[in-house]
Amino acid sequence: MAAFDKYVDEAALIALPSSDDEADIDDEDTCSAPELTAQFQLHFKPQDESVVSLKHDYVLKICADSTFVRIAAGLSSTAVQLYDLSTAGDLSAVYLDRVPKILPTGKRKVITICGVGFLDSGPDTLLVGTTDGVVRLFDLRTTGEQARFEYNHVKNAFPVIPKSMTCFDCNANGRILCTGTEEYSNNACLLFYDVRERKHLGAYFESHSDDVTSIRFHPRKPDLLCSGATDGLINVYNIQENFEDEALLNTFNTESSVQRLNWHRNVFEQDVISCITHTNDFKSYECQEGDELAAFERSAITESIRRKNAANFNLINAHNLEDNGVFLLAGTNFNKGEIMRSVSISNKETLTPLANFVGNKQIVRDSLYDSKRNLLVTGGESGIVTVWTTNTSSTSASSSKDLKSKTKSKSHKTTPY
């Protein structure tokens, strides 16, 4: 890996665009209520909900440990809320004082969360990334920061490192951490760290020409990495190679701007990379050969969730089903995000209605899916973490009244929200 030797630490104000600030665009279903019920055969309702902040902070990122029993929600204020998730899908807040709100470093005046992730397979070691270029390691069995990963600059060296971190991920064996940066002085790079030895390893700085927006290690192959950027490129690397040009295995040009990447498998057990663009289109590629497997424009996905106005639509995430199928979670800005539905990818030309999520209270920013329990977790712009199940009892479903009372009972936190 080729290493950077200079770091520029400049102030950067992080603007968080709010869908709540926009007037609702006229929108409606394209079919009747009975037809919706018949077409979306799965019906999800909130099993449990919790407001993580009383100060209008967004839930920007959520993650779960490998057993899906602990959830971490990263807020726009840099606070992190932790929950234990029961088998039935109920949330209980834990470790309220273990991950303090993170203050800006250097000359920065405003920072926010750009990622959260559990390290290795356990629920006790958490990585928290912020836009000031730092990933912090917390052991939830104790208090205080255990380690931090950031690039230490060396003066008068080339190239210049970009000024803000945008995303990060850790590989399957928990050994390598990779962070992505904004573009600065024509450089946008991937920085690599050894988690166990707490040291910087090197960087890739030639593969992207604009802000890196998504980094995803393969869930089972520790040396396989993909990255996407606003330059429209998706790159696939074998990080065992010593040099960047040798590590680069494949490049896909989405001809758009990459927002989110995910790994999947097809029916032939081949690795597939999916991409959600900033224009809310969906694309997927076979990793090795580079063939485009599917491409759905925003208007087509809007139609598949039975909504009228594509301008009001947002594509949230792509998740793996237990049979290796893939579904797309989609919503709209209508009525503060009230409409949220999913469709399955039947083939490269067909989207099939799958599930309707009734009772959504916010515009969703991030989601997790447990295929074994058919359980979805969402977080979004109203600062709510919601657990969705298909088998919700009347006693455990959260109404608006339940949500308000739960907020009051969980507001006595030591974390300074």
VEXVEX-869966 format. One line per field, with one value per residue (C-alpha): residue in one letter; residue number from 0; x, z, y. Coordinates in steps of 0.02 Angstrom, whole numbers. Layout:
resn <- c(A  ...) $
resi <- c(NUM  ...) $
u <- c(X  ...) $
w <- c(Z  ...) $
v <- c(Y  ...) $
***
This chain:
resn <- c(M  A  A  F  D  K  Y  V  D  E  A  A  L  I  A  L  P  S  S  D  D  E  A  D  I  D  D  E  D  T  C  S  A  P  E  L  T  A  Q  F  Q  L  H  F  K  P  Q  D  E  S  V  V  S  L  K  H  D  Y  V  L  K  I  C  A  D  S  T  F  V  R  I  A  A  G  L  S  S  T  A  V  Q  L  Y  D  L  S  T  A  G  D  L  S  A  V  Y  L  D  R  V  P  K  I  L  P  T  G  K  R  K  V  I  T  I  C  G  V  G  F  L  D  S  G  P  D  T  L  L  V  G  T  T  D  G  V  V  R  L  F  D  L  R  T  T  G  E  Q  A  R  F  E  Y  N  H  V  K  N  A  F  P  V  I  P  K  S  M  T  C  F  D  C  N  A  N  G  R  I  L  C  T  G  T  E  E  Y  S  N  N  A  C  L  L  F  Y  D  V  R  E  R  K  H  L  G  A  Y  F  E  S  H  S  D  D  V  T  S  I  R  F  H  P  R  K  P  D  L  L  C  S  G  A  T  D  G  L  I  N  V  Y  N  I  Q  E  N  F  E  D  E  A  L  L  N  T  F  N  T  E  S  S  V  Q  R  L  N  W  H  R  N  V  F  E  Q  D  V  I  S  C  I  T  H  T  N  D  F  K  S  Y  E  C  Q  E  G  D  E  L  A  A  F  E  R  S  A  I  T  E  S  I  R  R  K  N  A  A  N  F  N  L  I  N  A  H  N  L  E  D  N  G  V  F  L  L  A  G  T  N  F  N  K  G  E  I  M  R  S  V  S  I  S  N  K  E  T  L  T  P  L  A  N  F  V  G  N  K  Q  I  V  R  D  S  L  Y  D  S  K  R  N  L  L  V  T  G  G  E  S  G  I  V  T  V  W  T  T  N  T  S  S  T  S  A  S  S  S  K  D  L  K  S  K  T  K  S  K  S  H  K  T  T  P  Y) $
resi <- c(0  1  2  3  4  5  6  7  8  9  10  11  12  13  14  15  16  17  18  19  20  21  22  23  24  25  26  27  28  29  30  31  32  33  34  35  36  37  38  39  40  41  42  43  44  45  46  47  48  49  50  51  52  53  54  55  56  57  58  59  60  61  62  63  64  65  66  67  68  69  70  71  72  73  74  75  76  77  78  79  80  81  82  83  84  85  86  87  88  89  90  91  92  93  94  95  96  97  98  99  100  101  102  103  104  105  106  107  108  109  110  111  112  113  114  115  116  117  118  119  120  121  122  123  124  125  126  127  128  129  130  131  132  133  134  135  136  137  138  139  140  141  142  143  144  145  146  147  148  149  150  151  152  153  154  155  156  157  158  159  160  161  162  163  164  165  166  167  168  169  170  171  172  173  174  175  176  177  178  179  180  181  182  183  184  185  186  187  188  189  190  191  192  193  194  195  196  197  198  199  200  201  202  203  204  205  206  207  208  209  210  211  212  213  214  215  216  217  218  219  220  221  222  223  224  225  226  227  228  229  230  231  232  233  234  235  236  237  238  239  240  241  242  243  244  245  246  247  248  249  250  251  252  253  254  255  256  257  258  259  260  261  262  263  264  265  266  267  268  269  270  271  272  273  274  275  276  277  278  279  280  281  282  283  284  285  286  287  288  289  290  291  292  293  294  295  296  297  298  299  300  301  302  303  304  305  306  307  308  309  310  311  312  313  314  315  316  317  318  319  320  321  322  323  324  325  326  327  328  329  330  331  332  333  334  335  336  337  338  339  340  341  342  343  344  345  346  347  348  349  350  351  352  353  354  355  356  357  358  359  360  361  362  363  364  365  366  367  368  369  370  371  372  373  374  375  376  377  378  379  380  381  382  383  384  385  386  387  388  389  390  391  392  393  394  395  396  397  398  399  400  401  402  403  404  405  406  407  408  409  410  411  412  413  414  415  416) $
u <- c(0  63  60  15  134  40  -120  -214  -327  -447  -616  -764  -946  -1054  -1224  -1360  -1498  -1667  -1814  -1922  -1880  -1961  -2145  -2230  -2246  -2418  -2415  -2534  -2548  -2579  -2699  -2836  -2810  -2876  -2758  -2611  -2654  -2662  -2501  -2392  -2419  -2304  -2366  -2244  -2286  -2176  -2133  -2040  -1979  -1865  -1827  -1638  -1629  -1741  -1651  -1704  -1546  -1550  -1508  -1380  -1304  -1357  -1267  -1287  -1164  -1148  -1281  -1403  -1428  -1349  -1390  -1291  -1370  -1255  -1330  -1294  -1236  -1100  -1190  -1213  -1359  -1342  -1481  -1501  -1627  -1729  -1779  -1953  -1883  -1898  -1769  -1685  -1559  -1388  -1218  -1282  -1114  -991  -985  -982  -1030  -876  -812  -727  -538  -415  -492  -657  -814  -943  -926  -1050  -1057  -1004  -1012  -1031  -982  -951  -777  -752  -904  -945  -1060  -933  -811  -877  -797  -865  -811  -832  -808  -653  -554  -551  -615  -625  -627  -733  -740  -918  -868  -773  -777  -672  -595  -479  -393  -409  -361  -314  -179  -30  36  217  259  321  268  156  14  -100  -230  -411  -483  -634  -680  -842  -857  -765  -775  -679  -639  -711  -574  -573  -391  -397  -490  -517  -580  -636  -611  -677  -588  -457  -321  -373  -351  -485  -413  -436  -332  -288  -250  -199  -329  -228  -63  -150  -48  -71  -30  -46  -169  -245  -257  -269  -431  -556  -558  -701  -775  -774  -951  -957  -831  -881  -772  -838  -931  -833  -674  -560  -453  -594  -648  -760  -772  -887  -877  -965  -856  -977  -848  -858  -688  -650  -482  -380  -292  -164  -71  68  27  -134  -129  -102  -238  -371  -468  -613  -699  -882  -941  -1117  -1124  -1201  -1146  -1127  -1217  -1220  -1141  -1187  -1124  -1241  -1235  -1328  -1402  -1232  -1148  -1054  -1015  -1127  -1108  -1262  -1263  -1390  -1351  -1380  -1518  -1607  -1572  -1517  -1382  -1296  -1140  -1061  -899  -774  -831  -902  -1069  -1213  -1348  -1488  -1527  -1686  -1717  -1801  -1964  -1973  -1947  -2076  -2201  -2160  -2202  -2365  -2332  -2366  -2230  -2049  -1988  -2047  -1962  -1804  -1717  -1657  -1561  -1540  -1548  -1514  -1653  -1615  -1625  -1496  -1632  -1623  -1756  -1755  -1820  -1898  -1994  -2059  -2051  -2241  -2313  -2143  -2099  -2263  -2250  -2117  -2123  -2008  -1996  -1899  -1789  -1866  -1746  -1647  -1805  -1938  -1975  -2110  -2205  -2150  -2193  -2288  -2229  -2377  -2352  -2187  -2157  -2003  -1899  -1780  -1592  -1525  -1587  -1533  -1615  -1607  -1660  -1671  -1807  -1877  -1845  -1802  -1725  -1733  -1670  -1702  -1732  -1849  -1718  -1817  -1752  -1893  -1898  -2017  -2091  -2231  -2295  -2331  -2445  -2564  -2472  -2301  -2343  -2294  -2425  -2386  -2438  -2322  -2180  -2201  -2203  -2050  -1959  -1993  -1934  -1771  -1729  -1626  -1461  -1285  -1245  -1256  -1388) $
w <- c(0  -42  110  128  220  243  333  320  468  421  487  397  430  406  332  357  228  307  216  355  290  123  87  47  -140  -192  -194  -180  -205  -380  -322  -193  -12  -45  -193  -85  44  -91  -179  -26  60  208  332  459  612  748  879  984  966  1059  1037  1055  1072  1132  1029  851  810  663  676  536  557  643  660  747  812  722  831  808  996  1015  915  906  839  789  795  700  867  877  1024  1016  1094  1129  1144  1179  1064  1133  1034  1017  952  1107  1140  1307  1326  1392  1430  1432  1491  1390  1227  1268  1145  1039  1030  876  864  795  706  666  734  684  661  646  643  479  537  681  683  803  794  774  816  993  1058  1172  1055  954  822  801  653  643  502  582  516  675  711  899  980  1135  1248  1314  1468  1533  1515  1407  1235  1211  1050  902  720  625  503  582  456  408  347  170  102  -45  -76  29  125  111  258  309  333  252  290  358  374  459  373  413  535  626  583  450  461  304  299  152  131  41  -112  -74  -189  -318  -193  -123  -34  64  223  303  486  582  720  834  821  819  673  502  359  200  75  -98  -178  -366  -383  -350  -406  -296  -122  -66  -5  35  88  113  153  97  244  230  130  235  88  -30  -25  -130  -129  -213  -239  -312  -467  -510  -495  -395  -367  -307  -224  -157  -12  3  -142  -97  -223  -269  -456  -420  -287  -405  -473  -562  -591  -631  -696  -635  -736  -582  -403  -281  -114  -38  -78  -18  -45  -103  -180  -334  -368  -431  -266  -355  -267  -317  -274  -268  -279  -230  -314  -253  -384  -301  -441  -409  -499  -466  -538  -538  -445  -545  -725  -703  -790  -745  -673  -638  -661  -600  -614  -479  -577  -596  -410  -368  -479  -399  -224  -298  -276  -402  -386  -413  -358  -182  -176  -85  -93  81  70  -11  103  85  110  188  18  -54  -134  -122  -74  -87  57  -8  61  19  98  99  270  357  286  324  172  180  76  3  -162  -208  -362  -461  -607  -694  -765  -632  -459  -357  -212  -49  114  179  339  429  562  508  595  509  352  370  348  385  410  466  424  516  388  516  616  472  578  518  619  555  612  540  544  694  803  821  819  765  766  635  639  551  712  823  972  1028  1193  1118  969  997  971  971  1153  1196  1106  1207  1372  1322  1280  1453  1541  1441  1451  1612  1525  1568  1383  1351  1215) $
v <- c(0  173  285  468  580  742  786  950  986  1125  1177  1102  1133  979  1019  891  912  884  810  884  1058  1020  1037  872  844  784  596  450  262  199  64  39  -15  -192  -207  -151  -285  -417  -366  -335  -501  -464  -335  -265  -162  -85  -216  -86  92  212  396  410  599  740  873  832  736  618  434  430  256  96  -71  -238  -365  -532  -615  -469  -450  -278  -122  40  200  344  517  677  752  615  533  344  249  63  -65  -249  -332  -477  -630  -558  -393  -283  -146  -109  32  -19  59  238  308  202  303  489  624  662  840  915  901  1027  1176  1092  1173  1044  857  716  526  444  263  140  -43  -186  -260  -448  -554  -496  -359  -273  -186  -39  72  249  356  544  667  744  596  489  314  281  110  81  -73  -72  -171  -20  169  281  273  124  176  292  279  436  486  573  697  725  900  936  767  719  687  795  696  752  847  743  561  503  317  165  -24  -165  -329  -501  -553  -386  -352  -214  -49  55  235  341  528  679  745  877  944  814  673  558  410  249  241  73  32  -123  -136  -250  -157  14  79  157  38  140  212  202  373  343  243  382  564  624  598  416  381  194  62  -120  -269  -438  -519  -683  -644  -530  -472  -423  -240  -128  61  186  374  524  501  359  221  60  -20  -196  -234  -378  -291  -431  -351  -230  -94  -7  -43  -228  -232  -161  -310  -228  -60  -27  141  176  338  416  453  307  323  148  -20  -195  -373  -513  -688  -746  -919  -977  -927  -787  -624  -479  -295  -185  3  136  301  477  489  340  217  37  -63  -229  -310  -482  -452  -556  -539  -364  -398  -283  -397  -274  -90  -5  180  281  291  102  71  205  116  -52  12  76  262  399  531  478  651  609  439  383  214  168  5  -166  -319  -505  -631  -801  -888  -763  -660  -471  -344  -156  -50  110  257  430  602  608  648  640  470  382  268  131  -27  -160  -251  -408  -422  -565  -548  -412  -336  -367  -298  -385  -304  -387  -298  -147  -62  16  149  230  398  464  477  329  355  180  2  -173  -339  -506  -636  -776  -686  -584  -430  -254  -111  67  238  409  595  599  513  351  173  56  -134  -205  -380  -472  -553  -404  -432  -296  -280  -247  -137  43  176  362  368  223  310  470  377  277  438  505  348  343  527  514  478  524  542  731  740) $
***
